[in-house]
């Protein structure tokens, strides 16, 4: 039979190249993931209230704290009832 000229080449170059390609594929995969909402931290009710009160106080410094809290509670409540919000019993569409 004829000698195989690629016998030593396959072991020395093909396997390291294959290992490199697989490493690049698996390491680069998370960079392509859809992480649209992962960069947005979830705020607590207290944080939302503090930000809302500060925003409304900057707009109207003469308003009382109870009026500001009342307006902010209604505003935050409207966030919770927004159609784009997903309730715990619902699962987001794929």
Secondary structure in CASP SS format (residue, H / E / C, confidence):
PFRMAT SS
TARGET T0000
AUTHOR 0000-0000-0000
METHOD secondary structure of the structure
MODEL  1
X C 1.00
X C 1.00
X C 1.00
X C 1.00
X C 1.00
X C 1.00
X H 1.00
X H 1.00
X H 1.00
X H 1.00
X H 1.00
X H 1.00
X H 1.00
X H 1.00
X H 1.00
X H 1.00
X H 1.00
X H 1.00
X H 1.00
X H 1.00
X H 1.00
X H 1.00
X H 1.00
X H 1.00
X H 1.00
X H 1.00
X H 1.00
X H 1.00
X H 1.00
X H 1.00
X H 1.00
X H 1.00
X C 1.00
X C 1.00
X C 1.00
X C 1.00
X C 1.00
X C 1.00
X C 1.00
X C 1.00
X C 1.00
X C 1.00
X C 1.00
X C 1.00
X H 1.00
X H 1.00
X H 1.00
X H 1.00
X H 1.00
X H 1.00
X H 1.00
X H 1.00
X H 1.00
X H 1.00
X H 1.00
X H 1.00
X H 1.00
X H 1.00
X H 1.00
X C 1.00
X C 1.00
X C 1.00
X C 1.00
X C 1.00
X H 1.00
X H 1.00
X H 1.00
X H 1.00
X H 1.00
X H 1.00
X H 1.00
X H 1.00
X H 1.00
X H 1.00
X H 1.00
X H 1.00
X H 1.00
X H 1.00
X H 1.00
X H 1.00
X C 1.00
X C 1.00
X C 1.00
X C 1.00
X C 1.00
X C 1.00
X C 1.00
X C 1.00
X C 1.00
X C 1.00
X C 1.00
X C 1.00
X C 1.00
X C 1.00
END
